[in-house]
Amino acid sequence: MRAIVSSLFVLSILFSDISLSAGEAFKICADPNNPPFSNRIGTGFENVIGEMFAEEIGQSTEYSWFPQRIGFIRNTLKAKLPDKDEYKCDAVMGVPTGYELTITTKPYYRSTYMLVIRKDRGWDDIASPIDLTELDQERQASLRIAMFDRGPGTAFLKNYDLLEQGVPYQSMTGNPDTNTAMTMDQDLKSGKIDMAILWGPMAGYVISNSPPGSYNTLPMNSVPGIRFHFPISMGVRHGDEERKNQLDEFIDKNQAKITELMEKYNIPLVDENGRSID
């Protein structure tokens, strides 16, 4: 789930007895260049949700920036400011529900991996990921399908003897100027790859960066041994139950707005059983 460790968004005071006084900053741990999740200019959906929460409790927002990769929590949520008994930030806006390095809120969205196929490249007849297993030998040999270096997409290709058609991508890039979603978007447009198995928000990013109708998108349905759908929560430091409770209340009150926001980012949403939410 590293691919996914990474994760969102106005109007009235929500709590009547908040011990965190108005005027203090809501300090967010985030990646400065990780669309569609977060970025410095504030257009990621996690930026929007963080601003939404801060406005409801009468606070501004501050960010502690660090690339979303190994060491992210250690260098942000668990790190203190130099010479101060104060942490750099207090919440990560998107972590897998139950993530062991944080306390997690209730899920505020559930998504699934998608097979994203560039249209007009000779693959428009693919109506289900399983159709890839039924291609004739010549077509199958020409297939170039992007996958993360580890994860359910790789497990799917391995299970169906399609690993030779897989083009591996690192789930966490070492380049601070790009992320995997950005790279796959460029490679799909250039024709370097024909399709990609992408975590839902990343699939939404690729779709949003092209004219409508540029892609066919097919859900990767979970099967025994390979799970593709996951719930996502917000994460706070262990022991910070007060902040968790505040965020849980915020999610309860604003779930409809959050869902509407996710849909604007073309993020596929599913229920707890992995079924698409229309």
N, C-alpha and C positions, 0 to 999 in steps of 0.2 A: 504493500500500500504506500510505498514511498512516493509513487507517482502522484499518488494523490495527496500526500501530506502537503500540503500546501494549502485554500478556501476562501464578507458580504454585508447590511445596509441599515417623525420627523416633526412630530409636531407638538406635543404637550408633555408636561411632567408626568411620568408614569408612577412614581412611588411617592407616598406621603411621608415616609419615615426613613429616608436614605441617610446613612451615616456619613457617606462621602459627600462633602458639601459642594453645593453648586459653585461653579467657577474653577474647580480643580479640573485637570485634564484627564480624559480617558486615554490611557496609554496603550497603544496597539503594537503588537509584535508582527512585522510583516516583511515580505520580500519586496524590494524596490522595483523589480522588473519581472513580474510573473503573471502576465495576463492569461486568462481573464480574471484571475483571483485578486491581485493587488499590484499597484505601481505607484511611483512617486507623484504622478499627476492626479491620482485619486479616482481613476475611471474604472478600476477593478470592482467587481461586485462585492468583494469583502470590504473594500474601502467604503462603499456606499452604505453597507449595513453598519459598519463601525460608526460612521457619521450619524446615521439614523438613531442608533442607541445613545450616542453622546448628546445629541440634541434633546432627546426625551428626558434625560436626567440633568439637563442644564449645564453641560460641560463642553469644553472644546476637545479636540483630539490632538494627540501627539503620537509620533511613530518612532519605534526603534527598528531600524532597517537592517536586515541581514538576509543573504540569499537562502532560499528554502532548500536546504540540503542537510546532510549529516552535521550535527552540531547546532542546528537552528534553535532548538529549545534551550540548550545550554548557554548559548550566546545572547539570548533575548529574555525569555520569560524567567529563567533561573539566574540571570546575571544581574549583579548590582552595579550601580553607578560608581565610578571611582571616588573613593574617600567619602561615600555616603551610605547610610543604612537604608537605601531606597533602590528598588528594582527598576531596571530599564523600562519594563512594560508589564502590563497586567493581563492581557488577553490575546490569544491567537484566534482569529476569526474563522478558521476552518481547519479542523482535525478530524480524523476518523472517530466516530463514537466509540468510547471505551479506550481511547488512546492512553497507554500506560504512563506516559511522561507528564500528563496533565490530569486535572479533573475535567470531565467533559459535561457540557450541558445536554439537555434533551436534543435530539436531532432537529435541525431546522430545514434540512432538505435531504432527499435520497435521490441518488442518480445511478446510472449504470454505464458500463462501457458500450461504445457504439462502433460499428464498422462503417467508416466514412469512405465513400467511393466517389472518385471524381467522375463526373458524367462525360460522355462523348469520348471515352478512351477505350471503348470496346467491352466494357463490363456492365452495361446498363441492364443486362438480363439477369443479374444477380439479385434475387429477391429475398434471400436469407443467407446468413453466414454459412449454413450447411451446404448451400449450393456450390461453394468453393471446392468441396470434397468430391463433387460429381462432375467437374470439368474434364474434358478429354485431356489426354496426356500433353499434347502440344500446347494447349491454352494454359494448362496448369503450370507448365514449365516456364512460361513467359510472365507469370504473375509476380508482382513485387508488392508485398504487403508489409507496411511498417508495424513494428511491435516494440514494446518496451523491453529492455534487456532482461527484465524479470517481471512476472505478473500474470494475470489470468489470460491475457492475449497470447502470450508465449505458450502457456499450458494448453490453450485451445489448438494452436498450430501443431504443437507436438503430438497431441492426442489424435489429430487427423492427418498425420504424416505430411504436414505442410511447412515444416521448419525450413526446408531448402528455399521456399518462396519468401521467407521472412527476412525483413531488413531491420536489424536491431538498432534501437535508439536508447541512449541513456535516459533513465527517468529523471535524474538530477544532473543537469549539465554543469560543467565546471566553468562555463563562460558566463560572466555576469551580464553580458550584453544581450543574451537571448535565453529562451527556455525551450523545452521540447515542443510545446504546442506551436510556437513561432517557427521553429525549424521544420516541423512536419507540414505546416501550412505552406511554407515556401517550396518544399520538395513536392508536395501534391500539385501545386500550380505549375512547377517547372517540368513535371513528368518524370522526375526521378523515382517516384513511387506511384502506384496506381490507387492504393487505398491504405487505410490505417485503422488499427484497433486502438481507440482513444477513450480515456476516461471522459464521462459526459461533459463536464465544463470545458475541457480542452476541445472536444468535438464541437461544442457550441461556439468556441472562439474561431475555429476554422470556418464554420458555416457563416458566421457573422462577418468575416473578412472577405467574402466573395459575393457577387451578385446572387440574388435569390435563384434557386434552381440549379446551382452549380454542382451540387452533390446529392447523391442518394445516401441516406443514413439509416442503418439497420441496427436494432438493439441486439446486443450480445446477451442472450438469455442464459441465466444460471442453470447449470446441470449438476448432478451429483459429482463432487470432486472439484468443480470449477465454479466459483462464485464471481459474478460480474457486477452485482448491485450492492451498494453500501450506503449506510447513513452517515451524515456529516454533522458535526457539532461545533461549538466554540469551546476553546480550552483555556483554563486558568490554572494558576499554581495550586499544587496540593496544599490544602489547608484554607484556601480562600473560598469558603463556602458562601460567604456573603455576596461576592461578585458572581458566583455561579447562580445563586438564587435570583439575583437581579436580571441576569441574562436569560434565565428560564422564563421569568415573568415577561420580559421583553418579547421573547419568541412567541409566547402564548398570545400576547396582545396583537402582535404584528405579523402572524404567520401568513395571512392572506396577502399582505403587502410584499413580504419576502418572496412568496411564490410568484407573484406577478412580476417582480424584479427578475427572478431567475428566468422566467419565460422570455423576457425582453433580451436576455443574453443567449437565447436559443439553447438553454441547458435542458437536456431531457430529464424529466422528473418521473420517479416511479414510487409505488407504495412499498410497504415493508416486505411484500412478497416478490418485488421486482416487476410488478405489472405497471405498464405505462399509465400515467395520469394525464388524461386529456384536458 
